[in-house]
Amino acid sequence: MNPGFTSHIVEVSDVESRAILDLLYAHRDYGSERRVTHRITLRGDIPRGPQDQPRSLDG
């Protein structure tokens, strides 16, 4: 999560959204710990599994 890309939380009041995001931003510092991230780009509306079988959004 990045403050440059995250503006608010949907279906939460502006005040509550800002408070939650501020809390989350404050806890994203890993100090001297090593951090590994993987960046992805999603395409389409329905997530697909490893064999390209559609998966339901309901689980």
Buried (B, 14 or more C-beta within 10 A) or exposed (E): EEEEEEEEBEEEEEEEBBEEBEEEEEEEEEEEEEEEEEEEEEEEEEEEEEEEEEEEEEE
